[in-house]
Amino acid sequence: MTALKARVVEVVHETADAHTLVLEPAEGDRDRFTYRPGQFLTVRVPAGDGWAARCYSLCSSPLTDDRLKVTVKRVAGGLGSNWICDSITSGDVLEVLRPAGTFTPASLDDDLLLVAGGSGITPVMSILKSCLAGGSGRVALLYANRDEKSVIFADELRALTEAHPDRLTVVHVLESVQGLPTPATLRSLAGPYTGRQAFVCGPEIFMDLATDTFTGLGMRVHVERFFSLEGDPFEEPEAAEDTGDAGEVEVEMDGETRTVPWPKSDRLLDALLRAGVEAPFSCREGNCSACACIRLEGEVTLDANTVLDEQDLADGLILACQARPVTDRLKITYDG
């Protein structure tokens, strides 16, 4: 079974509609909760008579926080967010998947432009704290909200700015003061930082606006998008049909290398999980990038892909949950 358990040790009310869950992994699962700044957890949530899954970014930093934290903002009609905000209390145990995701900087020493709208601050906060604690680069944060009361982590951001005045710049964009963000507003605010990579997370319309604007300025933009999952990724995959034409895949993960069979009728992720490789994943639908790995040798096709852009594909990134073999042998790494 790939699911892990984490106990809620504290619930922090950040704003009227945003709660942070402070999590303690089950003793036997502790080593499987290692994560990189900007990654997320997939949480199993009740859905009628069955189960569903929702993804929530980690706002904690692996460099500064002893415990994992996820912040969940209530969404009107939201299956997972309302259950968590209404029902979850200290002592409850959640069923989750390993931390995953590619919304993470390659180096904490780079100068970055971080852009968040509303609860999109969650993974951005993880990156921000990690860069300040473990890197040498400068960080600028553009943070858009309705009003001052909607600003999540306001006190923590103020303290970090005071502690790192030469490395951290925080600019708040409030609809109640400046109105809704426009391309002109974002171009003006991003002007001093156009030589940096941008990491953007927030409501879809906001991310589209920021991506178009920053791309037009010649910037490389990384975006974190979450989709409501159609199925339950916690369910074990069905066994692949044995057609007798299995190839093989060599996989590097956590500093170890092993080779496992890969039936040509199977998707890469399912082949890895059946062989006992604890490969990360979340949606199983090609929508979240949690299962992304780097192809070093061999060729694959992807059944679906809504998250990897042309540059990602050129860099060798593939989605294990959607990859099917073209060549008899493949070599991949999760350690890149």
C-alpha positions as CSV (number, residue, x, y, z in Angstrom):
1,M,0.0,0.0,0.0
2,T,1.4,3.4,-1.0
3,A,-0.7,5.5,1.5
4,L,0.9,7.0,4.5
5,K,-0.6,8.3,7.8
6,A,-0.1,11.6,9.4
7,R,-1.6,12.8,12.7
8,V,-2.9,16.4,13.1
9,V,-1.1,17.9,16.1
10,E,-2.5,21.4,15.7
11,V,-5.0,23.4,13.7
12,V,-4.0,27.1,13.2
13,H,-6.7,29.5,12.0
14,E,-4.7,31.8,9.7
15,T,-7.7,33.8,8.5
16,A,-11.5,33.4,8.8
17,D,-11.5,30.8,5.9
18,A,-7.9,29.4,5.9
19,H,-6.7,26.7,8.3
20,T,-3.2,25.4,8.7
21,L,-2.8,21.7,9.7
22,V,0.4,20.9,11.5
23,L,1.2,17.2,10.8
24,E,3.2,14.5,12.5
25,P,4.0,11.4,10.4
26,A,3.2,8.0,11.8
27,E,6.4,6.6,13.4
28,G,7.0,4.0,10.7
29,D,6.3,6.5,7.9
30,R,8.6,9.3,9.0
31,D,11.4,8.7,6.5
32,R,8.9,8.7,3.6
33,F,7.8,12.3,4.3
34,T,11.0,14.0,3.0
35,Y,10.1,16.8,0.6
36,R,11.4,19.7,-1.4
37,P,10.3,23.3,-1.1
38,G,7.1,23.9,-3.0
39,Q,5.8,20.3,-3.0
40,F,2.4,19.2,-1.9
41,L,0.5,16.4,-0.2
42,T,-2.4,14.4,-1.6
43,V,-5.0,13.9,1.1
44,R,-7.8,11.2,1.0
45,V,-11.2,12.8,1.7
46,P,-14.7,11.3,2.1
47,A,-17.0,11.6,-0.8
48,G,-20.5,10.3,-0.2
49,D,-20.2,6.5,0.3
50,G,-16.7,6.4,-1.0
51,W,-13.5,8.4,-1.1
52,A,-11.8,11.1,-3.3
53,A,-8.5,12.9,-3.1
54,R,-7.4,16.5,-3.0
55,C,-3.9,18.1,-3.3
56,Y,-2.7,20.7,-0.7
57,S,0.6,22.5,-0.9
58,L,3.1,22.3,2.0
59,C,3.7,25.8,3.5
60,S,6.4,24.5,5.8
61,S,10.1,24.4,4.8
62,P,12.2,21.3,5.1
63,L,15.0,23.6,6.3
64,T,13.2,25.5,9.0
65,D,10.2,23.6,10.2
66,D,10.2,20.5,12.4
67,R,6.8,19.4,11.3
68,L,5.0,19.5,8.0
69,K,2.2,22.0,7.5
70,V,-0.5,22.4,4.9
71,T,-2.8,25.4,4.6
72,V,-6.3,24.8,3.3
73,K,-8.6,27.7,2.3
74,R,-12.3,27.1,2.2
75,V,-13.8,27.0,-1.3
76,A,-17.5,27.4,-1.9
77,G,-18.8,23.9,-2.5
78,G,-15.3,22.5,-2.1
79,L,-15.4,18.8,-1.2
80,G,-12.0,18.6,0.6
81,S,-11.6,22.2,1.9
82,N,-15.0,22.3,3.6
83,W,-14.5,18.9,5.2
84,I,-11.0,19.9,6.5
85,C,-12.1,23.3,7.7
86,D,-15.3,22.0,9.4
87,S,-14.3,18.6,10.7
88,I,-10.6,18.2,11.2
89,T,-9.3,18.8,14.7
90,S,-6.1,18.0,16.7
91,G,-5.6,14.3,17.1
92,D,-7.3,13.3,13.8
93,V,-5.3,11.0,11.5
94,L,-5.1,11.7,7.7
95,E,-4.3,9.3,5.0
96,V,-1.9,10.9,2.5
97,L,0.5,10.1,-0.3
98,R,4.2,10.9,-0.3
99,P,5.0,14.6,-0.9
100,A,5.3,15.3,-4.6
101,G,5.4,18.0,-7.3
102,T,7.8,19.9,-9.5
103,F,7.0,23.4,-8.4
104,T,10.4,23.8,-6.7
105,P,13.5,25.8,-7.7
106,A,16.6,24.1,-9.0
107,S,18.8,26.1,-6.7
108,L,18.0,28.0,-3.5
109,D,20.9,30.4,-4.4
110,D,19.1,31.9,-7.4
111,D,17.4,35.3,-7.3
112,L,13.6,34.6,-7.7
113,L,10.3,36.4,-8.3
114,L,7.6,34.7,-6.3
115,V,4.0,35.6,-7.2
116,A,0.9,34.4,-5.3
117,G,-2.8,35.1,-5.3
118,G,-4.8,34.2,-2.2
119,S,-4.1,30.7,-0.9
120,G,-1.5,30.3,-3.7
121,I,0.9,31.7,-1.1
122,T,1.2,28.2,0.4
123,P,3.9,26.6,-1.8
124,V,5.4,30.0,-2.4
125,M,5.9,30.4,1.4
126,S,7.7,27.1,1.5
127,I,10.1,28.2,-1.3
128,L,10.6,31.7,0.3
129,K,11.5,30.4,3.7
130,S,13.8,27.7,2.2
131,C,15.7,30.3,0.0
132,L,16.2,32.6,3.0
133,A,17.4,29.8,5.3
134,G,19.4,27.7,2.9
135,G,20.4,29.8,0.0
136,S,22.1,33.1,-0.9
137,G,19.8,34.6,-3.5
138,R,17.4,37.5,-3.2
139,V,13.6,36.9,-3.2
140,A,10.8,39.3,-4.3
141,L,7.2,38.3,-3.5
142,L,4.2,39.9,-5.2
143,Y,1.1,38.8,-3.2
144,A,-2.4,39.6,-4.3
145,N,-5.5,39.5,-2.1
146,R,-8.9,41.0,-1.7
147,D,-8.0,43.1,1.4
148,E,-5.8,43.1,4.4
149,K,-7.9,40.6,6.3
150,S,-7.4,38.0,3.5
151,V,-3.6,38.0,3.8
152,I,-2.5,34.6,4.9
153,F,0.8,34.5,6.9
154,A,0.8,38.3,7.3
155,D,2.7,38.3,10.6
156,E,5.2,35.7,9.4
157,L,5.9,37.6,6.2
158,R,6.4,40.8,8.2
159,A,8.9,39.1,10.5
160,L,10.8,37.6,7.6
161,T,11.1,40.9,5.9
162,E,12.4,42.5,9.1
163,A,14.9,39.6,9.5
164,H,16.1,39.7,5.9
165,P,15.8,43.4,4.7
166,D,18.6,43.0,2.2
167,R,17.3,39.8,0.6
168,L,13.5,39.8,0.8
169,T,11.1,42.3,-0.7
170,V,7.3,41.8,-0.2
171,V,4.8,43.8,-2.3
172,H,1.1,43.4,-1.4
173,V,-1.5,44.0,-4.2
174,L,-4.9,44.5,-2.5
175,E,-8.1,44.6,-4.6
176,S,-9.6,47.0,-2.0
177,V,-6.8,49.5,-2.6
178,Q,-5.4,49.0,-6.1
179,G,-8.3,47.2,-7.7
180,L,-7.9,43.9,-9.5
181,P,-4.4,43.2,-11.0
182,T,-3.9,44.1,-14.6
183,P,-1.2,43.3,-17.1
184,A,0.1,46.9,-16.7
185,T,0.2,46.5,-12.9
186,L,2.1,43.3,-13.1
187,R,4.5,44.6,-15.7
188,S,5.3,47.5,-13.5
189,L,5.8,45.5,-10.4
190,A,7.9,42.9,-12.1
191,G,10.1,45.5,-13.9
192,P,13.0,45.3,-11.5
193,Y,13.0,41.5,-11.5
194,T,12.7,40.5,-15.2
195,G,16.1,38.7,-15.1
196,R,14.7,36.2,-12.6
197,Q,12.7,33.0,-12.9
198,A,9.1,33.5,-11.7
199,F,7.1,31.0,-9.6
200,V,3.3,31.6,-9.8
201,C,0.5,30.1,-7.8
202,G,-3.1,31.2,-7.2
203,P,-6.6,31.3,-8.9
204,E,-6.5,30.1,-12.5
205,I,-7.4,33.5,-14.0
206,F,-4.7,35.2,-11.9
207,M,-2.1,32.6,-13.0
208,D,-3.0,33.0,-16.6
209,L,-2.7,36.8,-16.4
210,A,0.7,36.5,-14.6
211,T,2.0,33.9,-17.0
212,D,1.1,35.8,-20.1
213,T,2.5,39.0,-18.7
214,F,5.8,37.6,-17.5
215,T,6.4,35.5,-20.6
216,G,5.9,38.6,-22.6
217,L,8.8,40.1,-20.6
218,G,11.0,37.2,-21.6
219,M,10.9,35.5,-18.2
220,R,10.8,31.7,-17.5
221,V,7.6,31.1,-15.6
222,H,6.8,28.1,-13.4
223,V,3.1,27.6,-12.5
224,E,1.5,25.3,-9.9
225,R,-2.0,24.1,-11.0
226,F,-4.3,21.8,-9.2
227,F,-7.3,19.9,-10.7
228,S,-10.1,18.2,-8.9
229,L,-9.3,14.5,-9.3
230,E,-11.8,12.3,-11.0
231,G,-10.8,9.0,-9.4
232,D,-9.3,7.8,-6.2
233,P,-5.5,7.5,-6.6
234,F,-5.3,5.7,-3.3
235,E,-6.8,2.6,-5.0
236,E,-4.4,-0.1,-6.1
237,P,-4.0,-0.3,-9.9
238,E,-5.4,-3.2,-11.7
239,A,-3.0,-5.9,-12.8
240,A,-1.6,-5.4,-16.3
241,E,-2.4,-8.0,-19.0
242,D,0.6,-10.3,-19.4
243,T,1.4,-10.2,-23.1
244,G,4.9,-11.6,-22.7
245,D,6.6,-8.6,-24.2
246,A,8.0,-6.8,-21.2
247,G,10.9,-4.4,-21.5
248,E,12.7,-3.0,-18.5
249,V,13.3,0.4,-16.8
250,E,16.3,1.4,-14.7
251,V,15.2,3.9,-12.1
252,E,17.3,6.1,-9.8
253,M,15.5,7.2,-6.6
254,D,16.8,8.4,-3.3
255,G,20.4,7.6,-4.3
256,E,19.6,4.0,-5.2
257,T,19.4,2.3,-8.6
258,R,17.4,-0.7,-9.6
259,T,16.0,-2.3,-12.8
260,V,12.4,-3.6,-13.0
261,P,10.3,-5.2,-15.7
262,W,8.0,-3.0,-17.7
263,P,5.1,-4.7,-19.6
264,K,4.5,-2.8,-22.8
265,S,0.7,-2.8,-22.1
266,D,1.4,-1.0,-18.8
267,R,2.0,2.6,-17.7
268,L,5.3,3.4,-16.2
269,L,4.0,4.4,-12.8
270,D,2.0,1.1,-12.3
271,A,5.0,-1.0,-13.3
272,L,7.2,0.8,-10.7
273,L,4.6,0.5,-7.9
274,R,4.0,-3.2,-8.6
275,A,7.8,-3.8,-8.4
276,G,7.9,-2.1,-5.0
277,V,9.4,1.2,-6.1
278,E,7.8,4.0,-4.0
279,A,7.5,6.4,-6.9
280,P,5.7,9.7,-6.2
281,F,2.3,10.3,-7.7
282,S,-1.0,12.0,-7.0
283,C,-3.7,12.3,-9.7
284,R,-2.8,9.4,-12.0
285,E,-4.5,11.6,-14.7
286,G,-1.6,13.6,-16.2
287,N,-2.8,16.8,-14.6
288,C,-0.5,17.5,-11.6
289,S,3.1,16.6,-12.4
290,A,3.5,14.8,-9.0
291,C,4.8,11.7,-10.9
292,A,7.3,13.6,-13.1
293,C,10.7,12.1,-13.6
294,I,13.6,12.7,-15.9
295,R,14.1,10.4,-18.9
296,L,17.8,9.7,-19.3
297,E,17.7,6.9,-22.0
298,G,15.0,5.4,-24.2
299,E,11.7,6.8,-25.6
300,V,8.1,6.9,-24.3
301,T,4.7,8.2,-25.4
302,L,2.4,10.1,-23.0
303,D,-1.3,9.2,-23.0
304,A,-2.1,12.7,-21.6
305,N,-0.3,15.8,-20.5
306,T,-1.7,19.1,-19.3
307,V,1.2,20.3,-17.2
308,L,4.6,19.8,-18.9
309,D,5.4,22.5,-21.5
310,E,7.7,22.2,-24.5
311,Q,10.8,23.2,-22.4
312,D,10.0,20.6,-19.8
313,L,9.7,17.9,-22.4
314,A,13.0,19.1,-24.0
315,D,14.6,18.8,-20.6
316,G,13.6,15.1,-20.5
317,L,10.7,15.4,-18.1
318,I,7.9,12.8,-18.5
319,L,4.8,11.9,-16.5
320,A,5.2,8.3,-15.2
321,C,1.4,7.9,-14.7
322,Q,0.9,8.5,-18.5
323,A,4.1,7.1,-20.0
324,R,4.1,3.9,-22.2
325,P,7.3,2.4,-23.7
326,V,8.4,2.9,-27.2
327,T,11.9,1.3,-26.7
328,D,12.6,-1.9,-24.9
329,R,14.7,-0.2,-22.3
330,L,14.3,3.1,-20.4
331,K,16.4,4.8,-17.8
332,I,14.9,7.5,-15.6
333,T,15.8,9.4,-12.4
334,Y,13.8,11.0,-9.6
335,D,16.9,12.5,-8.2
336,G,17.6,15.1,-10.8
